[in-house]
Amino acid sequence: MARTTEPKATPRRQLVSLAAAAEYADCGVNTIRRWISEGRLPGYRLGPKLLKVDLNELDQLAQRVPTAGA
């Protein structure tokens, strides 16, 4: 019997302002802007001036630091 695999459900986008993203990541707005310009973090333009980021994609930037006990 063939197994069917259901596609993974992608998490819903959580678009927030750059200021809210900076507060969430405990960094500055300029750091968020720099990550966008470097291509590390996608930015989403909503209109001619409004720029947002997805908190799920911001979470993906975090990397676990290995510990000596691990």
PDB file of N, CA, C and O in Angstrom:
ATOM      1  N   MET A   1       0.854  -1.170   0.000  1.00  0.00           N
ATOM      2  CA  MET A   1       0.000   0.000   0.000  1.00  0.00           C
ATOM      3  C   MET A   1       0.903   1.237   0.000  1.00  0.00           C
ATOM      4  O   MET A   1       1.865   1.309   0.764  1.00  0.00           O
ATOM      5  N   ALA A   2       0.594   2.185  -0.841  1.00  0.00           N
ATOM      6  CA  ALA A   2       1.413   3.390  -0.968  1.00  0.00           C
ATOM      7  C   ALA A   2       1.103   4.360   0.162  1.00  0.00           C
ATOM      8  O   ALA A   2      -0.045   4.559   0.558  1.00  0.00           O
ATOM      9  N   ARG A   3       2.171   4.948   0.656  1.00  0.00           N
ATOM     10  CA  ARG A   3       2.001   5.959   1.712  1.00  0.00           C
ATOM     11  C   ARG A   3       1.818   7.320   1.061  1.00  0.00           C
ATOM     12  O   ARG A   3       2.523   7.674   0.116  1.00  0.00           O
ATOM     13  N   THR A   4       0.897   8.047   1.562  1.00  0.00           N
ATOM     14  CA  THR A   4       0.726   9.411   1.076  1.00  0.00           C
ATOM     15  C   THR A   4       1.230  10.351   2.148  1.00  0.00           C
ATOM     16  O   THR A   4       0.931  10.192   3.331  1.00  0.00           O
ATOM     17  N   THR A   5       1.977  11.303   1.725  1.00  0.00           N
ATOM     18  CA  THR A   5       2.474  12.296   2.677  1.00  0.00           C
ATOM     19  C   THR A   5       1.761  13.607   2.418  1.00  0.00           C
ATOM     20  O   THR A   5       1.652  14.072   1.284  1.00  0.00           O
ATOM     21  N   GLU A   6       1.293  14.170   3.471  1.00  0.00           N
ATOM     22  CA  GLU A   6       0.621  15.449   3.356  1.00  0.00           C
ATOM     23  C   GLU A   6       1.666  16.552   3.356  1.00  0.00           C
ATOM     24  O   GLU A   6       2.653  16.466   4.086  1.00  0.00           O
ATOM     25  N   PRO A   7       1.466  17.578   2.557  1.00  0.00           N
ATOM     26  CA  PRO A   7       2.438  18.670   2.549  1.00  0.00           C
ATOM     27  C   PRO A   7       2.446  19.394   3.889  1.00  0.00           C
ATOM     28  O   PRO A   7       1.417  19.530   4.552  1.00  0.00           O
ATOM     29  N   LYS A   8       3.632  19.852   4.266  1.00  0.00           N
ATOM     30  CA  LYS A   8       3.746  20.595   5.522  1.00  0.00           C
ATOM     31  C   LYS A   8       2.988  21.908   5.410  1.00  0.00           C
ATOM     32  O   LYS A   8       3.052  22.603   4.396  1.00  0.00           O
ATOM     33  N   ALA A   9       2.286  22.220   6.453  1.00  0.00           N
ATOM     34  CA  ALA A   9       1.578  23.497   6.485  1.00  0.00           C
ATOM     35  C   ALA A   9       2.587  24.602   6.785  1.00  0.00           C
ATOM     36  O   ALA A   9       3.306  24.547   7.783  1.00  0.00           O
ATOM     37  N   THR A  10       2.632  25.592   5.920  1.00  0.00           N
ATOM     38  CA  THR A  10       3.554  26.697   6.160  1.00  0.00           C
ATOM     39  C   THR A  10       2.935  27.631   7.183  1.00  0.00           C
ATOM     40  O   THR A  10       1.735  27.900   7.141  1.00  0.00           O
ATOM     41  N   PRO A  11       3.750  28.125   8.100  1.00  0.00           N
ATOM     42  CA  PRO A  11       3.196  29.027   9.110  1.00  0.00           C
ATOM     43  C   PRO A  11       2.705  30.321   8.461  1.00  0.00           C
ATOM     44  O   PRO A  11       3.254  30.787   7.463  1.00  0.00           O
ATOM     45  N   ARG A  12       1.698  30.860   9.034  1.00  0.00           N
ATOM     46  CA  ARG A  12       1.116  32.091   8.520  1.00  0.00           C
ATOM     47  C   ARG A  12       2.083  33.253   8.742  1.00  0.00           C
ATOM     48  O   ARG A  12       2.711  33.351   9.796  1.00  0.00           O
ATOM     49  N   ARG A  13       2.195  34.108   7.773  1.00  0.00           N
ATOM     50  CA  ARG A  13       3.081  35.268   7.895  1.00  0.00           C
ATOM     51  C   ARG A  13       2.632  36.171   9.024  1.00  0.00           C
ATOM     52  O   ARG A  13       1.442  36.414   9.224  1.00  0.00           O
ATOM     53  N   GLN A  14       3.618  36.661   9.757  1.00  0.00           N
ATOM     54  CA  GLN A  14       3.363  37.607  10.840  1.00  0.00           C
ATOM     55  C   GLN A  14       4.122  38.887  10.505  1.00  0.00           C
ATOM     56  O   GLN A  14       5.184  39.144  11.071  1.00  0.00           O
ATOM     57  N   LEU A  15       3.589  39.679   9.599  1.00  0.00           N
ATOM     58  CA  LEU A  15       4.260  40.897   9.172  1.00  0.00           C
ATOM     59  C   LEU A  15       4.138  41.971  10.244  1.00  0.00           C
ATOM     60  O   LEU A  15       3.048  42.279  10.725  1.00  0.00           O
ATOM     61  N   VAL A  16       5.295  42.533  10.605  1.00  0.00           N
ATOM     62  CA  VAL A  16       5.335  43.584  11.614  1.00  0.00           C
ATOM     63  C   VAL A  16       6.237  44.710  11.112  1.00  0.00           C
ATOM     64  O   VAL A  16       7.005  44.531  10.166  1.00  0.00           O
ATOM     65  N   SER A  17       6.136  45.851  11.748  1.00  0.00           N
ATOM     66  CA  SER A  17       6.971  46.991  11.390  1.00  0.00           C
ATOM     67  C   SER A  17       8.423  46.716  11.758  1.00  0.00           C
ATOM     68  O   SER A  17       8.720  45.794  12.517  1.00  0.00           O
ATOM     69  N   LEU A  18       9.318  47.526  11.213  1.00  0.00           N
ATOM     70  CA  LEU A  18      10.733  47.376  11.535  1.00  0.00           C
ATOM     71  C   LEU A  18      10.984  47.653  13.010  1.00  0.00           C
ATOM     72  O   LEU A  18      11.824  47.001  13.631  1.00  0.00           O
ATOM     73  N   ALA A  19      10.265  48.615  13.575  1.00  0.00           N
ATOM     74  CA  ALA A  19      10.426  48.928  14.994  1.00  0.00           C
ATOM     75  C   ALA A  19       9.979  47.753  15.867  1.00  0.00           C
ATOM     76  O   ALA A  19      10.638  47.421  16.853  1.00  0.00           O
ATOM     77  N   ALA A  20       8.858  47.125  15.501  1.00  0.00           N
ATOM     78  CA  ALA A  20       8.377  45.972  16.271  1.00  0.00           C
ATOM     79  C   ALA A  20       9.335  44.794  16.126  1.00  0.00           C
ATOM     80  O   ALA A  20       9.572  44.067  17.090  1.00  0.00           O
ATOM     81  N   ALA A  21       9.884  44.601  14.934  1.00  0.00           N
ATOM     82  CA  ALA A  21      10.846  43.518  14.715  1.00  0.00           C
ATOM     83  C   ALA A  21      12.119  43.758  15.513  1.00  0.00           C
ATOM     84  O   ALA A  21      12.693  42.823  16.071  1.00  0.00           O
ATOM     85  N   ALA A  22      12.560  45.011  15.568  1.00  0.00           N
ATOM     86  CA  ALA A  22      13.760  45.345  16.336  1.00  0.00           C
ATOM     87  C   ALA A  22      13.536  45.102  17.823  1.00  0.00           C
ATOM     88  O   ALA A  22      14.423  44.600  18.514  1.00  0.00           O
ATOM     89  N   GLU A  23      12.373  45.451  18.308  1.00  0.00           N
ATOM     90  CA  GLU A  23      12.059  45.209  19.720  1.00  0.00           C
ATOM     91  C   GLU A  23      11.985  43.706  19.992  1.00  0.00           C
ATOM     92  O   GLU A  23      12.477  43.238  21.019  1.00  0.00           O
ATOM     93  N   TYR A  24      11.385  42.961  19.093  1.00  0.00           N
ATOM     94  CA  TYR A  24      11.263  41.503  19.230  1.00  0.00           C
ATOM     95  C   TYR A  24      12.640  40.846  19.281  1.00  0.00           C
ATOM     96  O   TYR A  24      12.870  39.933  20.075  1.00  0.00           O
ATOM     97  N   ALA A  25      13.561  41.317  18.424  1.00  0.00           N
ATOM     98  CA  ALA A  25      14.901  40.723  18.348  1.00  0.00           C
ATOM     99  C   ALA A  25      15.883  41.384  19.308  1.00  0.00           C
ATOM    100  O   ALA A  25      17.051  40.999  19.362  1.00  0.00           O
ATOM    101  N   ASP A  26      15.426  42.356  20.052  1.00  0.00           N
ATOM    102  CA  ASP A  26      16.262  43.089  21.000  1.00  0.00           C
ATOM    103  C   ASP A  26      17.500  43.676  20.303  1.00  0.00           C
ATOM    104  O   ASP A  26      18.636  43.489  20.739  1.00  0.00           O
ATOM    105  N   CYS A  27      17.231  44.388  19.208  1.00  0.00           N
ATOM    106  CA  CYS A  27      18.299  45.058  18.463  1.00  0.00           C
ATOM    107  C   CYS A  27      17.739  46.381  17.959  1.00  0.00           C
ATOM    108  O   CYS A  27      16.606  46.740  18.279  1.00  0.00           O
ATOM    109  N   GLY A  28      18.514  47.094  17.185  1.00  0.00           N
ATOM    110  CA  GLY A  28      18.082  48.379  16.666  1.00  0.00           C
ATOM    111  C   GLY A  28      17.397  48.258  15.312  1.00  0.00           C
ATOM    112  O   GLY A  28      17.557  47.266  14.601  1.00  0.00           O
ATOM    113  N   VAL A  29      16.633  49.286  14.974  1.00  0.00           N
ATOM    114  CA  VAL A  29      15.959  49.331  13.680  1.00  0.00           C
ATOM    115  C   VAL A  29      16.992  49.330  12.558  1.00  0.00           C
ATOM    116  O   VAL A  29      16.775  48.711  11.516  1.00  0.00           O
ATOM    117  N   ASN A  30      18.114  50.018  12.763  1.00  0.00           N
ATOM    118  CA  ASN A  30      19.155  50.037  11.731  1.00  0.00           C
ATOM    119  C   ASN A  30      19.732  48.641  11.490  1.00  0.00           C
ATOM    120  O   ASN A  30      20.127  48.327  10.368  1.00  0.00           O
ATOM    121  N   THR A  31      19.786  47.810  12.513  1.00  0.00           N
ATOM    122  CA  THR A  31      20.248  46.434  12.345  1.00  0.00           C
ATOM    123  C   THR A  31      19.279  45.664  11.462  1.00  0.00           C
ATOM    124  O   THR A  31      19.712  44.917  10.585  1.00  0.00           O
ATOM    125  N   ILE A  32      17.981  45.828  11.673  1.00  0.00           N
ATOM    126  CA  ILE A  32      16.969  45.178  10.836  1.00  0.00           C
ATOM    127  C   ILE A  32      17.112  45.665   9.398  1.00  0.00           C
ATOM    128  O   ILE A  32      17.073  44.864   8.464  1.00  0.00           O
ATOM    129  N   ARG A  33      17.276  46.971   9.217  1.00  0.00           N
ATOM    130  CA  ARG A  33      17.466  47.525   7.867  1.00  0.00           C
ATOM    131  C   ARG A  33      18.722  46.953   7.206  1.00  0.00           C
ATOM    132  O   ARG A  33      18.711  46.638   6.016  1.00  0.00           O
ATOM    133  N   ARG A  34      19.796  46.822   7.973  1.00  0.00           N
ATOM    134  CA  ARG A  34      21.044  46.279   7.431  1.00  0.00           C
ATOM    135  C   ARG A  34      20.865  44.824   7.013  1.00  0.00           C
ATOM    136  O   ARG A  34      21.341  44.424   5.951  1.00  0.00           O
ATOM    137  N   TRP A  35      20.180  44.024   7.839  1.00  0.00           N
ATOM    138  CA  TRP A  35      19.938  42.623   7.498  1.00  0.00           C
ATOM    139  C   TRP A  35      19.132  42.510   6.211  1.00  0.00           C
ATOM    140  O   TRP A  35      19.371  41.612   5.404  1.00  0.00           O
ATOM    141  N   ILE A  36      18.170  43.423   6.014  1.00  0.00           N
ATOM    142  CA  ILE A  36      17.377  43.417   4.782  1.00  0.00           C
ATOM    143  C   ILE A  36      18.270  43.771   3.592  1.00  0.00           C
ATOM    144  O   ILE A  36      18.216  43.111   2.554  1.00  0.00           O
ATOM    145  N   SER A  37      19.089  44.809   3.742  1.00  0.00           N
ATOM    146  CA  SER A  37      19.936  45.232   2.625  1.00  0.00           C
ATOM    147  C   SER A  37      21.014  44.195   2.296  1.00  0.00           C
ATOM    148  O   SER A  37      21.434  44.090   1.144  1.00  0.00           O
ATOM    149  N   GLU A  38      21.465  43.430   3.292  1.00  0.00           N
ATOM    150  CA  GLU A  38      22.450  42.368   3.071  1.00  0.00           C
ATOM    151  C   GLU A  38      21.819  41.103   2.486  1.00  0.00           C
ATOM    152  O   GLU A  38      22.529  40.207   2.029  1.00  0.00           O
ATOM    153  N   GLY A  39      20.491  41.032   2.499  1.00  0.00           N
ATOM    154  CA  GLY A  39      19.802  39.853   1.989  1.00  0.00           C
ATOM    155  C   GLY A  39      19.629  38.757   3.021  1.00  0.00           C
ATOM    156  O   GLY A  39      19.175  37.663   2.687  1.00  0.00           O
ATOM    157  N   ARG A  40      19.980  39.026   4.259  1.00  0.00           N
ATOM    158  CA  ARG A  40      19.822  38.023   5.329  1.00  0.00           C
ATOM    159  C   ARG A  40      18.371  37.873   5.753  1.00  0.00           C
ATOM    160  O   ARG A  40      17.956  36.800   6.192  1.00  0.00           O
ATOM    161  N   LEU A  41      17.593  38.951   5.622  1.00  0.00           N
ATOM    162  CA  LEU A  41      16.200  38.974   6.064  1.00  0.00           C
ATOM    163  C   LEU A  41      15.355  39.590   4.952  1.00  0.00           C
ATOM    164  O   LEU A  41      15.627  40.712   4.526  1.00  0.00           O
ATOM    165  N   PRO A  42      14.335  38.877   4.475  1.00  0.00           N
ATOM    166  CA  PRO A  42      13.474  39.465   3.449  1.00  0.00           C
ATOM    167  C   PRO A  42      12.607  40.580   4.019  1.00  0.00           C
ATOM    168  O   PRO A  42      12.098  40.475   5.135  1.00  0.00           O
ATOM    169  N   GLY A  43      12.447  41.627   3.262  1.00  0.00           N
ATOM    170  CA  GLY A  43      11.547  42.709   3.622  1.00  0.00           C
ATOM    171  C   GLY A  43      10.362  42.709   2.670  1.00  0.00           C
ATOM    172  O   GLY A  43      10.487  42.292   1.519  1.00  0.00           O
ATOM    173  N   TYR A  44       9.236  43.167   3.137  1.00  0.00           N
ATOM    174  CA  TYR A  44       8.015  43.204   2.339  1.00  0.00           C
ATOM    175  C   TYR A  44       7.508  44.630   2.282  1.00  0.00           C
ATOM    176  O   TYR A  44       7.194  45.234   3.307  1.00  0.00           O
ATOM    177  N   ARG A  45       7.431  45.163   1.066  1.00  0.00           N
ATOM    178  CA  ARG A  45       6.958  46.528   0.887  1.00  0.00           C
ATOM    179  C   ARG A  45       5.450  46.510   0.700  1.00  0.00           C
ATOM    180  O   ARG A  45       4.925  45.784  -0.144  1.00  0.00           O
ATOM    181  N   LEU A  46       4.769  47.306   1.484  1.00  0.00           N
ATOM    182  CA  LEU A  46       3.316  47.461   1.406  1.00  0.00           C
ATOM    183  C   LEU A  46       3.046  48.927   1.098  1.00  0.00           C
ATOM    184  O   LEU A  46       2.901  49.743   2.008  1.00  0.00           O
ATOM    185  N   GLY A  47       2.981  49.251  -0.164  1.00  0.00           N
ATOM    186  CA  GLY A  47       2.830  50.635  -0.561  1.00  0.00           C
ATOM    187  C   GLY A  47       4.189  51.250  -0.841  1.00  0.00           C
ATOM    188  O   GLY A  47       5.205  50.559  -0.774  1.00  0.00           O
ATOM    189  N   PRO A  48       4.224  52.526  -1.149  1.00  0.00           N
ATOM    190  CA  PRO A  48       5.480  53.155  -1.562  1.00  0.00           C
ATOM    191  C   PRO A  48       6.498  53.332  -0.430  1.00  0.00           C
ATOM    192  O   PRO A  48       7.698  53.407  -0.698  1.00  0.00           O
ATOM    193  N   LYS A  49       6.055  53.400   0.806  1.00  0.00           N
ATOM    194  CA  LYS A  49       6.978  53.670   1.912  1.00  0.00           C
ATOM    195  C   LYS A  49       6.982  52.614   3.015  1.00  0.00           C
ATOM    196  O   LYS A  49       7.987  52.451   3.706  1.00  0.00           O
ATOM    197  N   LEU A  50       5.898  51.913   3.185  1.00  0.00           N
ATOM    198  CA  LEU A  50       5.745  50.995   4.309  1.00  0.00           C
ATOM    199  C   LEU A  50       6.529  49.709   4.077  1.00  0.00           C
ATOM    200  O   LEU A  50       6.336  49.029   3.069  1.00  0.00           O
ATOM    201  N   LEU A  51       7.414  49.382   5.016  1.00  0.00           N
ATOM    202  CA  LEU A  51       8.247  48.191   4.931  1.00  0.00           C
ATOM    203  C   LEU A  51       8.001  47.329   6.163  1.00  0.00           C
ATOM    204  O   LEU A  51       8.005  47.827   7.289  1.00  0.00           O
ATOM    205  N   LYS A  52       7.787  46.037   5.947  1.00  0.00           N
ATOM    206  CA  LYS A  52       7.509  45.102   7.037  1.00  0.00           C
ATOM    207  C   LYS A  52       8.432  43.901   6.922  1.00  0.00           C
ATOM    208  O   LYS A  52       9.017  43.655   5.866  1.00  0.00           O
ATOM    209  N   VAL A  53       8.561  43.148   8.021  1.00  0.00           N
ATOM    210  CA  VAL A  53       9.292  41.887   8.012  1.00  0.00           C
ATOM    211  C   VAL A  53       8.418  40.822   8.667  1.00  0.00           C
ATOM    212  O   VAL A  53       7.507  41.129   9.436  1.00  0.00           O
ATOM    213  N   ASP A  54       8.715  39.574   8.347  1.00  0.00           N
ATOM    214  CA  ASP A  54       7.973  38.441   8.889  1.00  0.00           C
ATOM    215  C   ASP A  54       8.712  37.924  10.123  1.00  0.00           C
ATOM    216  O   ASP A  54       9.898  37.603  10.044  1.00  0.00           O
ATOM    217  N   LEU A  55       8.027  37.842  11.250  1.00  0.00           N
ATOM    218  CA  LEU A  55       8.657  37.366  12.487  1.00  0.00           C
ATOM    219  C   LEU A  55       9.131  35.925  12.364  1.00  0.00           C
ATOM    220  O   LEU A  55      10.118  35.550  12.997  1.00  0.00           O
ATOM    221  N   ASN A  56       8.451  35.108  11.566  1.00  0.00           N
ATOM    222  CA  ASN A  56       8.885  33.719  11.376  1.00  0.00           C
ATOM    223  C   ASN A  56      10.256  33.688  10.701  1.00  0.00           C
ATOM    224  O   ASN A  56      11.108  32.880  11.069  1.00  0.00           O
ATOM    225  N   GLU A  57      10.472  34.559   9.719  1.00  0.00           N
ATOM    226  CA  GLU A  57      11.760  34.610   9.035  1.00  0.00           C
ATOM    227  C   GLU A  57      12.837  35.217   9.931  1.00  0.00           C
ATOM    228  O   GLU A  57      14.010  34.861   9.823  1.00  0.00           O
ATOM    229  N   LEU A  58      12.446  36.120  10.804  1.00  0.00           N
ATOM    230  CA  LEU A  58      13.387  36.682  11.771  1.00  0.00           C
ATOM    231  C   LEU A  58      13.834  35.597  12.756  1.00  0.00           C
ATOM    232  O   LEU A  58      15.007  35.537  13.126  1.00  0.00           O
ATOM    233  N   ASP A  59      12.909  34.754  13.172  1.00  0.00           N
ATOM    234  CA  ASP A  59      13.251  33.630  14.066  1.00  0.00           C
ATOM    235  C   ASP A  59      14.237  32.674  13.408  1.00  0.00           C
ATOM    236  O   ASP A  59      15.092  32.100  14.084  1.00  0.00           O
ATOM    237  N   GLN A  60      14.124  32.500  12.104  1.00  0.00           N
ATOM    238  CA  GLN A  60      15.005  31.575  11.389  1.00  0.00           C
ATOM    239  C   GLN A  60      16.450  32.074  11.340  1.00  0.00           C
ATOM    240  O   GLN A  60      17.360  31.288  11.077  1.00  0.00           O
ATOM    241  N   LEU A  61      16.672  33.351  11.586  1.00  0.00           N
ATOM    242  CA  LEU A  61      18.031  33.882  11.619  1.00  0.00           C
ATOM    243  C   LEU A  61      18.789  33.431  12.863  1.00  0.00           C
ATOM    244  O   LEU A  61      20.019  33.371  12.861  1.00  0.00           O
ATOM    245  N   ALA A  62      18.062  33.118  13.908  1.00  0.00           N
ATOM    246  CA  ALA A  62      18.705  32.714  15.163  1.00  0.00           C
ATOM    247  C   ALA A  62      19.404  31.370  14.984  1.00  0.00           C
ATOM    248  O   ALA A  62      18.837  30.436  14.418  1.00  0.00           O
ATOM    249  N   GLN A  63      20.628  31.285  15.467  1.00  0.00           N
ATOM    250  CA  GLN A  63      21.395  30.052  15.391  1.00  0.00           C
ATOM    251  C   GLN A  63      21.744  29.593  16.793  1.00  0.00           C
ATOM    252  O   GLN A  63      22.123  30.391  17.651  1.00  0.00           O
ATOM    253  N   ARG A  64      21.613  28.325  17.005  1.00  0.00           N
ATOM    254  CA  ARG A  64      21.935  27.750  18.313  1.00  0.00           C
ATOM    255  C   ARG A  64      23.447  27.773  18.516  1.00  0.00           C
ATOM    256  O   ARG A  64      24.211  27.443  17.609  1.00  0.00           O
ATOM    257  N   VAL A  65      23.863  28.162  19.702  1.00  0.00           N
ATOM    258  CA  VAL A  65      25.281  28.173  20.053  1.00  0.00           C
ATOM    259  C   VAL A  65      25.591  26.877  20.772  1.00  0.00           C
ATOM    260  O   VAL A  65      24.968  26.580  21.791  1.00  0.00           O
ATOM    261  N   PRO A  66      26.547  26.089  20.267  1.00  0.00           N
ATOM    262  CA  PRO A  66      26.856  24.809  20.925  1.00  0.00           C
ATOM    263  C   PRO A  66      27.459  25.044  22.304  1.00  0.00           C
ATOM    264  O   PRO A  66      28.201  26.002  22.520  1.00  0.00           O
ATOM    265  N   THR A  67      27.129  24.159  23.222  1.00  0.00           N
ATOM    266  CA  THR A  67      27.676  24.237  24.571  1.00  0.00           C
ATOM    267  C   THR A  67      28.635  23.083  24.789  1.00  0.00           C
ATOM    268  O   THR A  67      28.621  22.108  24.038  1.00  0.00           O
ATOM    269  N   ALA A  68      29.453  23.188  25.799  1.00  0.00           N
ATOM    270  CA  ALA A  68      30.447  22.159  26.077  1.00  0.00           C
ATOM    271  C   ALA A  68      29.793  20.849  26.505  1.00  0.00           C
ATOM    272  O   ALA A  68      30.338  19.776  26.248  1.00  0.00           O
ATOM    273  N   GLY A  69      28.638  20.922  27.151  1.00  0.00           N
ATOM    274  CA  GLY A  69      27.967  19.732  27.649  1.00  0.00           C
ATOM    275  C   GLY A  69      27.173  18.987  26.602  1.00  0.00           C
ATOM    276  O   GLY A  69      26.728  17.868  26.854  1.00  0.00           O
ATOM    277  N   ALA A  70      26.983  19.574  25.438  1.00  0.00           N
ATOM    278  CA  ALA A  70      26.148  18.961  24.411  1.00  0.00           C
ATOM    279  C   ALA A  70      26.905  18.001  23.626  1.00  0.00           C
ATOM    280  O   ALA A  70      26.359  17.385  22.711  1.00  0.00           O
TER     281      ALA A  70
END
